[in-house]
Amino acid sequence: MITGAASGIGRSLALRLSGLGSPVALADMDEARLSTVATSLCGPVLSRVLDVRDAAAQQRFANEVREWLPAPLVAVFNNAGVAVTSAVLHTVPEDDEWLFDINFWGVVHGTRAFLPILVHQNDGVIVNTSSVFGLLGMPHQSAYCASKFAIRGFTDALRQELRGTGVRAVTIHPGGITTNIARNARMRTDPEGLGRTKEQMAAQFEAATMTSPDRAAAIIHRGVERGKARILVGPDAYLFDALARITPTHYHAVVSRLRARRRESV
């Protein structure tokens, strides 16, 4: 089962897993793109328009998946996510609530809906997508970082609860992946006061990404298959992880210098 399956990492996971012969259950809010993905798959597929903020809808989807599946449920990818770009001083509370409801509560609702199926089987894996911004806090991403740190804590706690069972909990920490997340983000004004438009900021983000969605899906798939509890996706993810350990309070100066050098080399 994959949420956020209409684009980005979710779409690439669906294509990869279906191509390997796995039935896939797909969910997303974007009906048109979800339909395009579903019709492009070569194997059994169940697709539903789903708002991950709706706990009851997630539970109904879990019940439907359980009845539809021709085999045991192997993995649940709680992958749907959105972004908000804003300085804390100028936060619009409704934007942060929108993000947290999707990024964090969407993961919680998905976990609670599908975990009983896995526990009953005593087999399977819950795979929750955090971020490198769940390792380090970054300016103008306070709500996004908070949601991704929360996913990390939630999944780490779940992992310990599942010790001694056949069910695993995995945290994904992608670095910069070339998806539409920046273009779909909420941004009221340029938080750095440079007058950039949302389109310009999205283009800058995409220029700095280091990993394609297909590459990310391959890394995630291999990590889950190998039994990893935490999967870093992309070379920048390894950098962020190292900085969180080595310089937990002064990392932003390092990141800023590296970004400046990268812009100069482009």
C-alpha positions as CSV (number, residue, x, y, z in Angstrom):
1,M,0.0,0.0,0.0
2,I,1.4,3.4,-1.0
3,T,0.0,6.8,-0.2
4,G,1.1,9.8,-2.3
5,A,1.2,7.4,-5.2
6,A,0.3,9.8,-8.0
7,S,3.7,11.4,-8.3
8,G,7.2,11.5,-6.9
9,I,8.6,8.7,-4.8
10,G,5.2,7.2,-4.4
11,R,4.7,6.8,-8.1
12,S,8.2,5.4,-8.6
13,L,7.6,2.9,-5.8
14,A,4.3,1.8,-7.4
15,L,6.0,1.3,-10.8
16,R,8.9,-0.5,-9.4
17,L,7.0,-2.9,-7.1
18,S,4.3,-3.6,-9.7
19,G,7.0,-4.3,-12.3
20,L,8.4,-6.9,-10.0
21,G,5.1,-8.7,-9.8
22,S,3.6,-7.3,-6.6
23,P,-0.1,-6.3,-6.3
24,V,-0.2,-2.6,-5.2
25,A,-2.9,-0.6,-3.5
26,L,-2.5,3.1,-4.3
27,A,-3.9,6.2,-2.7
28,D,-3.7,9.9,-3.5
29,M,-5.8,13.1,-3.6
30,D,-5.0,13.8,-7.2
31,E,-7.5,11.7,-9.0
32,A,-6.3,12.3,-12.6
33,R,-2.7,11.5,-11.9
34,L,-3.5,8.6,-9.7
35,S,-5.6,7.1,-12.6
36,T,-2.7,7.6,-15.0
37,V,-0.4,5.7,-12.7
38,A,-2.8,2.9,-12.0
39,T,-3.5,2.3,-15.7
40,S,0.2,2.2,-16.5
41,L,0.9,-0.7,-14.2
42,C,1.2,-4.2,-15.5
43,G,-0.2,-6.2,-12.5
44,P,-3.1,-6.2,-10.0
45,V,-3.8,-2.7,-8.7
46,L,-6.4,-1.1,-6.4
47,S,-6.5,2.7,-6.5
48,R,-8.5,5.1,-4.4
49,V,-8.8,8.8,-4.0
50,L,-7.9,9.3,-0.4
51,D,-7.4,12.2,2.0
52,V,-4.8,10.9,4.5
53,R,-6.0,13.5,7.0
54,D,-9.3,11.5,7.4
55,A,-8.7,8.7,9.9
56,A,-12.0,7.0,9.1
57,A,-11.3,7.0,5.3
58,Q,-7.9,5.5,6.0
59,Q,-9.6,2.7,8.0
60,R,-12.1,2.1,5.3
61,F,-9.3,1.8,2.8
62,A,-7.4,-0.6,5.0
63,N,-10.5,-2.8,5.2
64,E,-10.9,-2.7,1.4
65,V,-7.2,-3.6,0.9
66,R,-7.5,-6.5,3.3
67,E,-10.5,-7.9,1.3
68,W,-8.9,-7.2,-2.1
69,L,-5.4,-8.5,-1.6
70,P,-4.6,-11.9,-3.3
71,A,-1.7,-12.4,-0.8
72,P,-0.6,-11.2,2.6
73,L,0.1,-7.5,2.9
74,V,3.9,-7.1,2.7
75,A,4.5,-3.4,3.2
76,V,2.7,-0.2,4.0
77,F,4.3,3.0,2.6
78,N,3.0,6.1,4.4
79,N,4.5,8.4,1.9
80,A,2.2,11.4,1.3
81,G,3.6,14.8,2.2
82,V,3.4,18.5,1.6
83,A,5.6,21.5,2.4
84,V,5.2,25.1,3.7
85,T,7.9,27.7,3.3
86,S,7.7,30.5,5.9
87,A,9.6,32.3,8.6
88,V,8.3,31.5,12.1
89,L,7.7,35.2,12.7
90,H,5.3,35.3,9.7
91,T,3.7,31.9,10.1
92,V,0.1,31.5,8.9
93,P,-1.3,29.0,11.4
94,E,-3.7,27.5,8.9
95,D,-0.8,26.6,6.6
96,D,1.1,24.8,9.4
97,E,-2.0,23.0,10.5
98,W,-2.7,21.9,6.9
99,L,0.9,20.5,6.6
100,F,0.9,18.8,10.0
101,D,-2.4,17.1,9.4
102,I,-1.1,15.6,6.2
103,N,2.6,14.9,7.0
104,F,2.2,13.7,10.6
105,W,-1.4,12.7,11.2
106,G,-1.6,11.2,7.8
107,V,1.2,8.8,8.8
108,V,-0.3,8.1,12.2
109,H,-3.7,7.4,10.7
110,G,-2.2,5.1,8.0
111,T,-0.1,3.3,10.6
112,R,-3.1,2.8,12.9
113,A,-5.3,1.6,10.0
114,F,-3.0,-1.0,8.5
115,L,-0.9,-2.1,11.5
116,P,-3.6,-4.5,12.8
117,I,-3.4,-6.4,9.5
118,L,0.3,-6.8,9.8
119,V,0.1,-7.8,13.5
120,H,-2.5,-10.4,12.7
121,Q,-0.2,-11.8,10.0
122,N,2.8,-11.4,12.3
123,D,4.6,-10.3,9.3
124,G,5.2,-7.2,7.2
125,V,6.6,-3.7,7.5
126,I,5.4,-0.2,8.1
127,V,7.5,2.3,6.1
128,N,7.1,5.9,7.2
129,T,8.6,8.8,5.2
130,S,10.4,11.4,7.3
131,S,13.2,13.5,5.6
132,V,16.7,14.8,6.1
133,F,14.7,17.7,7.7
134,G,13.7,15.1,10.3
135,L,17.5,15.0,11.2
136,L,18.3,18.7,11.2
137,G,16.1,21.8,11.6
138,M,16.4,24.3,8.7
139,P,15.3,27.9,8.5
140,H,12.0,28.7,6.9
141,Q,10.9,25.1,7.2
142,S,9.8,25.0,10.8
143,A,6.5,23.2,10.3
144,Y,7.9,20.8,7.8
145,C,10.8,20.0,10.1
146,A,8.5,19.6,13.1
147,S,6.3,17.1,11.2
148,K,9.3,15.1,10.0
149,F,10.9,15.0,13.4
150,A,7.5,13.8,14.7
151,I,7.4,11.0,12.2
152,R,10.9,10.0,13.2
153,G,9.9,9.9,16.9
154,F,6.6,8.1,16.2
155,T,8.2,5.4,14.1
156,D,11.2,4.9,16.4
157,A,8.8,4.3,19.3
158,L,6.7,2.0,17.2
159,R,9.8,0.0,16.3
160,Q,10.5,-0.7,19.9
161,E,6.9,-1.7,20.6
162,L,7.2,-4.3,17.7
163,R,10.3,-5.9,19.0
164,G,9.9,-9.7,19.3
165,T,7.2,-9.7,16.6
166,G,7.4,-10.4,12.9
167,V,6.4,-6.8,12.1
168,R,9.0,-4.0,11.5
169,A,8.9,-0.3,11.4
170,V,11.2,1.6,9.0
171,T,11.9,5.4,8.8
172,I,12.9,6.9,5.5
173,H,15.1,10.0,5.3
174,P,15.2,11.3,1.7
175,G,17.5,14.1,0.8
176,G,16.7,16.4,-2.1
177,I,14.5,14.4,-4.5
178,T,13.3,15.8,-7.8
179,T,9.6,15.9,-7.2
180,N,6.8,18.5,-7.3
181,I,6.8,19.1,-3.5
182,A,8.3,22.6,-3.8
183,R,5.8,23.6,-6.6
184,N,2.9,22.3,-4.6
185,A,4.1,24.0,-1.4
186,R,2.3,26.8,0.4
187,M,4.4,30.1,0.3
188,R,2.9,33.5,1.0
189,T,6.1,35.6,0.4
190,D,9.8,35.0,0.0
191,P,11.0,34.3,3.6
192,E,14.4,35.7,2.8
193,G,13.0,39.0,1.5
194,L,14.6,38.6,-1.9
195,G,11.4,39.0,-3.8
196,R,11.6,35.5,-5.4
197,T,8.4,34.0,-6.7
198,K,7.2,30.5,-5.7
199,E,8.1,29.3,-9.2
200,Q,11.6,30.7,-8.9
201,M,12.1,29.1,-5.5
202,A,10.8,25.8,-6.7
203,A,13.3,25.9,-9.7
204,Q,16.1,26.6,-7.3
205,F,15.1,23.6,-5.1
206,E,14.9,21.3,-8.1
207,A,18.3,22.5,-9.4
208,A,19.8,21.5,-6.0
209,T,18.3,18.0,-5.8
210,M,20.6,15.1,-6.1
211,T,18.3,12.1,-6.5
212,S,15.6,11.1,-9.0
213,P,12.3,9.5,-7.7
214,D,13.2,6.3,-9.5
215,R,16.6,6.2,-7.8
216,A,15.0,6.9,-4.4
217,A,12.5,4.1,-4.9
218,A,15.3,1.7,-5.7
219,I,17.2,2.7,-2.5
220,I,14.1,2.4,-0.4
221,H,13.1,-1.0,-1.8
222,R,16.6,-2.4,-1.3
223,G,16.7,-1.0,2.2
224,V,13.4,-2.6,3.2
225,E,14.4,-5.9,1.6
226,R,17.6,-5.9,3.6
227,G,15.8,-5.3,6.9
228,K,17.1,-1.8,7.6
229,A,15.4,0.2,10.3
230,R,16.4,3.5,8.9
231,I,17.1,4.3,5.3
232,L,19.0,7.4,4.1
233,V,18.2,8.3,0.5
234,G,20.7,10.2,-1.5
235,P,24.3,11.5,-0.9
236,D,23.0,14.6,0.8
237,A,21.1,12.4,3.3
238,Y,24.4,10.9,4.4
239,L,25.8,14.4,4.8
240,F,22.9,15.6,6.9
241,D,23.1,12.5,9.1
242,A,26.9,13.1,9.7
243,L,26.3,16.7,10.5
244,A,23.6,15.9,13.0
245,R,26.1,13.7,14.8
246,I,29.3,15.8,14.5
247,T,28.0,19.4,14.8
248,P,24.4,19.3,16.1
249,T,24.2,23.1,16.7
250,H,26.4,24.6,14.1
251,Y,25.5,22.6,11.0
252,H,23.7,25.3,9.1
253,A,26.9,27.2,8.5
254,V,28.4,24.1,6.8
255,V,25.2,23.5,4.8
256,S,25.1,27.1,3.6
257,R,28.8,27.1,2.4
258,L,28.2,23.8,0.5
259,R,25.1,25.2,-1.1
260,A,26.9,28.4,-2.1
261,R,29.7,26.3,-3.7
262,R,27.2,24.2,-5.6
263,R,25.5,27.3,-7.0
264,E,28.8,28.7,-8.1
265,S,29.7,25.4,-9.9
266,V,26.4,25.3,-11.8
